[in-house]
Amino acid sequence: MSIAFCYPGQGVQHVGMAKEFVDSDACYADMIAKASEASGIDMNKLLFEENEDINITEYTQPALVTACCIITDALLKAGVKPDVTAGLSLGEYCSLYVAGALTFEDAVRLTRTRGRLMSSEVPAGEGTMAAVIGLDKETIEGVIGDMDGVWCANFNCPGQIVITGKKGAVQAAMPKLSEAGAKKVVELNVSGPFHSPLLKGAGEKLGKELENVELGDLKIPYFANANAKAITDKSEIKPLLEAQVSSPVMWEQTLYELEKMGVDTIIEVGPGKTIAGFVRKTVSTIKVIGVSTPADIDSLLEKLG
């Protein structure tokens, strides 16, 4: 059996993530304290008390990373270890944690900075994103290729691609994509044109922050969103994280690479079933098991025998 730990991106967060782990073991409560110190956010309050901040990018990112890293540690403690790892956009930071390149504190601190930079680079309301269902990459690029200010942002799975850019340009592209045969084109409820060249400046600022981070050696390969390649050399990580902010997320391509590597089981670490949905539509031979609670780990251990 070859196991990949895969991590979701923004959008799956909710109040109460990882709470059962924190309530059951003091070591996870200690991780919450470390996350609060690293991010400058009261993580107990953000994760476990009803609030609006959890859906604001600057807070969502460190909150989701904290929860996913806690669940990761619980999996490792239970003896479940990955052979390779990948994360969707923000999830790449959790991948780097389990692979040994980032400490928990650095992953949390960097993602708060990343969230803040991504939110502030383009004034609110000037950028947006839209999901395009039922068209392939070539058709979409044929429609938007000569339009100014709109690009492909996420290649999630066959027939599901997200476009990004200036609000007016994305909204102008939407009816054209419908005319080209899209089953559905839906504007997303996001605060900016993520994974577009408009965020290049945010990536460069993040690059400056990364200069101060000492990376550990990679214990297992991780897949980078920007190029869908298995990375084993830590010297490649920082430029890829800088590029990731303004580059398309090559998730569909990553799943094909995992399949080629012989991965037969993906453990979706964290809330939601986003990864499972994309895997089903891309590499249906790979089994996906979601883990977001201690009961999920018990069930996983039974399945793994």
KACORTA-V95400 format. One record per residue. N is the residue number from 0. PSI is psi as a letter, one per 40 degrees, with the letter a starting at -180 (NA if undefined). D_FIRST is the distance of its C-alpha to the first C-alpha in whole Angstrom. Layout:
# KACORTA-V95400
n:N psi:PSI d_first:D_FIRST
n:N psi:PSI d_first:D_FIRST
This chain:
# KACORTA-V95400
n:0 psi:h d_first:0
n:1 psi:h d_first:4
n:2 psi:h d_first:6
n:3 psi:h d_first:10
n:4 psi:h d_first:13
n:5 psi:i d_first:16
n:6 psi:h d_first:19
n:7 psi:i d_first:22
n:8 psi:a d_first:26
n:9 psi:i d_first:29
n:10 psi:d d_first:30
n:11 psi:e d_first:28
n:12 psi:i d_first:30
n:13 psi:i d_first:32
n:14 psi:h d_first:34
n:15 psi:e d_first:32
n:16 psi:h d_first:29
n:17 psi:e d_first:27
n:18 psi:d d_first:30
n:19 psi:d d_first:29
n:20 psi:d d_first:27
n:21 psi:d d_first:30
n:22 psi:d d_first:32
n:23 psi:e d_first:30
n:24 psi:h d_first:29
n:25 psi:d d_first:32
n:26 psi:d d_first:30
n:27 psi:d d_first:29
n:28 psi:d d_first:32
n:29 psi:d d_first:33
n:30 psi:d d_first:30
n:31 psi:d d_first:33
n:32 psi:d d_first:36
n:33 psi:d d_first:34
n:34 psi:d d_first:33
n:35 psi:d d_first:37
n:36 psi:d d_first:38
n:37 psi:d d_first:36
n:38 psi:e d_first:37
n:39 psi:e d_first:40
n:40 psi:i d_first:39
n:41 psi:g d_first:40
n:42 psi:d d_first:36
n:43 psi:d d_first:37
n:44 psi:d d_first:39
n:45 psi:d d_first:37
n:46 psi:d d_first:34
n:47 psi:e d_first:36
n:48 psi:i d_first:39
n:49 psi:h d_first:40
n:50 psi:i d_first:41
n:51 psi:d d_first:41
n:52 psi:d d_first:40
n:53 psi:e d_first:36
n:54 psi:e d_first:37
n:55 psi:h d_first:39
n:56 psi:d d_first:36
n:57 psi:d d_first:37
n:58 psi:d d_first:36
n:59 psi:d d_first:33
n:60 psi:d d_first:31
n:61 psi:d d_first:32
n:62 psi:d d_first:31
n:63 psi:d d_first:28
n:64 psi:d d_first:27
n:65 psi:d d_first:28
n:66 psi:d d_first:26
n:67 psi:d d_first:23
n:68 psi:d d_first:23
n:69 psi:d d_first:24
n:70 psi:d d_first:21
n:71 psi:d d_first:19
n:72 psi:d d_first:21
n:73 psi:d d_first:20
n:74 psi:d d_first:16
n:75 psi:d d_first:16
n:76 psi:d d_first:19
n:77 psi:e d_first:17
n:78 psi:e d_first:14
n:79 psi:h d_first:12
n:80 psi:i d_first:11
n:81 psi:i d_first:10
n:82 psi:d d_first:9
n:83 psi:i d_first:12
n:84 psi:i d_first:14
n:85 psi:i d_first:17
n:86 psi:i d_first:20
n:87 psi:h d_first:23
n:88 psi:b d_first:26
n:89 psi:d d_first:27
n:90 psi:e d_first:23
n:91 psi:d d_first:23
n:92 psi:d d_first:25
n:93 psi:d d_first:22
n:94 psi:d d_first:19
n:95 psi:d d_first:22
n:96 psi:d d_first:22
n:97 psi:d d_first:19
n:98 psi:e d_first:18
n:99 psi:e d_first:22
n:100 psi:d d_first:24
n:101 psi:h d_first:26
n:102 psi:i d_first:27
n:103 psi:d d_first:27
n:104 psi:d d_first:31
n:105 psi:d d_first:31
n:106 psi:d d_first:29
n:107 psi:d d_first:31
n:108 psi:d d_first:34
n:109 psi:d d_first:33
n:110 psi:d d_first:32
n:111 psi:d d_first:35
n:112 psi:d d_first:37
n:113 psi:d d_first:35
n:114 psi:d d_first:36
n:115 psi:d d_first:39
n:116 psi:d d_first:40
n:117 psi:d d_first:38
n:118 psi:d d_first:40
n:119 psi:e d_first:44
n:120 psi:d d_first:43
n:121 psi:h d_first:45
n:122 psi:i d_first:47
n:123 psi:h d_first:46
n:124 psi:e d_first:47
n:125 psi:e d_first:47
n:126 psi:i d_first:43
n:127 psi:a d_first:41
n:128 psi:i d_first:38
n:129 psi:h d_first:37
n:130 psi:h d_first:34
n:131 psi:h d_first:35
n:132 psi:h d_first:33
n:133 psi:e d_first:33
n:134 psi:i d_first:34
n:135 psi:i d_first:32
n:136 psi:d d_first:32
n:137 psi:d d_first:35
n:138 psi:d d_first:37
n:139 psi:d d_first:37
n:140 psi:d d_first:38
n:141 psi:d d_first:41
n:142 psi:d d_first:42
n:143 psi:e d_first:42
n:144 psi:d d_first:42
n:145 psi:e d_first:46
n:146 psi:i d_first:46
n:147 psi:h d_first:47
n:148 psi:e d_first:45
n:149 psi:h d_first:42
n:150 psi:i d_first:38
n:151 psi:h d_first:34
n:152 psi:d d_first:33
n:153 psi:h d_first:29
n:154 psi:g d_first:27
n:155 psi:d d_first:25
n:156 psi:i d_first:24
n:157 psi:h d_first:26
n:158 psi:e d_first:29
n:159 psi:h d_first:29
n:160 psi:i d_first:31
n:161 psi:h d_first:33
n:162 psi:i d_first:36
n:163 psi:i d_first:38
n:164 psi:a d_first:41
n:165 psi:i d_first:45
n:166 psi:d d_first:45
n:167 psi:d d_first:48
n:168 psi:d d_first:46
n:169 psi:d d_first:43
n:170 psi:d d_first:45
n:171 psi:d d_first:47
n:172 psi:d d_first:44
n:173 psi:d d_first:43
n:174 psi:d d_first:45
n:175 psi:d d_first:45
n:176 psi:d d_first:41
n:177 psi:d d_first:42
n:178 psi:d d_first:45
n:179 psi:e d_first:42
n:180 psi:e d_first:40
n:181 psi:h d_first:38
n:182 psi:d d_first:37
n:183 psi:i d_first:38
n:184 psi:h d_first:38
n:185 psi:h d_first:38
n:186 psi:h d_first:40
n:187 psi:i d_first:37
n:188 psi:g d_first:39
n:189 psi:i d_first:38
n:190 psi:e d_first:40
n:191 psi:i d_first:40
n:192 psi:g d_first:39
n:193 psi:i d_first:36
n:194 psi:f d_first:34
n:195 psi:i d_first:37
n:196 psi:e d_first:39
n:197 psi:e d_first:42
n:198 psi:e d_first:39
n:199 psi:d d_first:40
n:200 psi:d d_first:42
n:201 psi:d d_first:40
n:202 psi:d d_first:37
n:203 psi:d d_first:39
n:204 psi:d d_first:40
n:205 psi:d d_first:37
n:206 psi:d d_first:37
n:207 psi:d d_first:40
n:208 psi:d d_first:38
n:209 psi:d d_first:35
n:210 psi:d d_first:37
n:211 psi:e d_first:38
n:212 psi:h d_first:34
n:213 psi:h d_first:33
n:214 psi:i d_first:29
n:215 psi:i d_first:27
n:216 psi:i d_first:24
n:217 psi:h d_first:21
n:218 psi:d d_first:18
n:219 psi:i d_first:15
n:220 psi:i d_first:16
n:221 psi:i d_first:18
n:222 psi:h d_first:19
n:223 psi:h d_first:23
n:224 psi:d d_first:24
n:225 psi:d d_first:27
n:226 psi:e d_first:26
n:227 psi:f d_first:22
n:228 psi:i d_first:21
n:229 psi:h d_first:19
n:230 psi:h d_first:21
n:231 psi:e d_first:21
n:232 psi:h d_first:24
n:233 psi:e d_first:26
n:234 psi:e d_first:29
n:235 psi:e d_first:28
n:236 psi:d d_first:27
n:237 psi:d d_first:31
n:238 psi:d d_first:32
n:239 psi:d d_first:29
n:240 psi:d d_first:30
n:241 psi:d d_first:33
n:242 psi:d d_first:33
n:243 psi:d d_first:30
n:244 psi:d d_first:33
n:245 psi:e d_first:35
n:246 psi:i d_first:32
n:247 psi:i d_first:31
n:248 psi:h d_first:27
n:249 psi:g d_first:25
n:250 psi:d d_first:22
n:251 psi:d d_first:22
n:252 psi:d d_first:22
n:253 psi:d d_first:19
n:254 psi:d d_first:17
n:255 psi:d d_first:17
n:256 psi:d d_first:16
n:257 psi:d d_first:13
n:258 psi:d d_first:12
n:259 psi:d d_first:14
n:260 psi:e d_first:12
n:261 psi:e d_first:9
n:262 psi:h d_first:7
n:263 psi:e d_first:6
n:264 psi:h d_first:7
n:265 psi:h d_first:10
n:266 psi:h d_first:12
n:267 psi:h d_first:16
n:268 psi:h d_first:18
n:269 psi:i d_first:21
n:270 psi:i d_first:24
n:271 psi:i d_first:24
n:272 psi:f d_first:22
n:273 psi:d d_first:23
n:274 psi:d d_first:19
n:275 psi:d d_first:18
n:276 psi:d d_first:21
n:277 psi:d d_first:21
n:278 psi:d d_first:17
n:279 psi:d d_first:19
n:280 psi:e d_first:21
n:281 psi:d d_first:20
n:282 psi:g d_first:16
n:283 psi:e d_first:16
n:284 psi:d d_first:13
n:285 psi:h d_first:11
n:286 psi:h d_first:11
n:287 psi:h d_first:13
n:288 psi:h d_first:14
n:289 psi:h d_first:17
n:290 psi:h d_first:18
n:291 psi:e d_first:22
n:292 psi:i d_first:23
n:293 psi:d d_first:22
n:294 psi:d d_first:22
n:295 psi:d d_first:19
n:296 psi:d d_first:17
n:297 psi:d d_first:18
n:298 psi:d d_first:17
n:299 psi:d d_first:14
n:300 psi:d d_first:14
n:301 psi:d d_first:15
n:302 psi:d d_first:12
n:303 psi:e d_first:9
n:304 psi:NA d_first:11
